[in-house]
Amino acid sequence: MTVDSRSSIPFPSPNAFRERLATLLPEFDAVDWVKSTGSTNKDLGDFARAMASSAALRADVPVSTVAAASWPRLLGAHLQTAGKGRAARPWHNAAGECLMFSCGFTSKIGMGELPGVAPALGIASCLALRSVLAPLLGARAAHQLTLKWPNDLQWKGAKLAGILVETAPSTKPQQPLLVIGMGLNLSGAAALSVDLNRTVADLSQILVGHAVDPISLVATLAQAWQRTLHDYAAKGYAAFAPRYQEVDGLLGEHVDVIDQGKLLHTGIACGTDSIGRLQIETASGLLPILVGDVSIRARASQHSSSERNA
């Protein structure tokens, strides 16, 4: 086990992650943690594609049996050499400074219901991490952790973690497998803030005088994601809309809607609608924004082409 000199957060070995997570997540079919890989999201997506191809070729075994035998899965890494954020933006990471992992889940969520999945997972992640912080910092302090739609976690407006949701092939074309990745800063935010010319947060700054177990934190988030997908499949985003109000870090903020560097709209953030789209009040009225179409940035923030998230 190593401890970064700038952090009070011990960082266990890959073997320790692997062994304890297997115990903490008995409902997961496979758990692995490696020293280094390109991208845990890509690795799970590639595995899903290989499984789908294999299942299609094995006429002697029911396709549903082959596919269901390997999910859910969790894969983490101390270092990712080809990680990415939303819109394929590159991101920075260093072993021991960032908690990086992905989970793959089968789901009963149809293609047409996917737009609300990212904000629903963002809500669940924010509330799960608040539940870890509250006993250490107090409930009021923990509420300084908020969600920047659709799925960035921020501490006092500075990015702490990012979540990337992608789809992969499944045996049911209209219900794709979901791969969810997270990068959560443990330390090194001060230097990264200088590099990116914008404020970044990390847990070592937040938890001064306190410690958190990163392995338990991974398990807490993975279980929150699993529950979220189950609830979403049954009730849709409508079940999460009231909880979005609890974590909304953009409410009332003047935001820009940007696509590939081009300013599309500007207005005031007004929460989400019943299917998870961000609503902004513009000069021409209330405008819904779809996940994946654009980036949302507060008007006063510094812009950067690089990120540190999953």
Secondary structure, 3 states (H helix, E strand, C coil): CEECCCCCCEECCHHHHHHHHHHHCCCCCEEEEEEEECCHHHHHHHHHHHHHHHHHHCCCCCHHHHHHCCCCEEEEEEEECCCECHHHCEECCCCCCEEEEEEEECCCCCHHHHHHHHHHHHHHHHHHHHHHHHHHHCHHHHCCEEEECCCEEEECCEEEEEEEEEEECCCCCCCCEEEEEEEEECCCHHHHHHHHCCCECCHHHHCCCCCCCHHHHHHHHHHHHHHHHHHHHHHCHHHCHHHHHHHECCCCCEEEEEECCEEEEEEEEEEECCCCCEEEEECCEEEEECCCCCEEEECCCCCCCCECCC
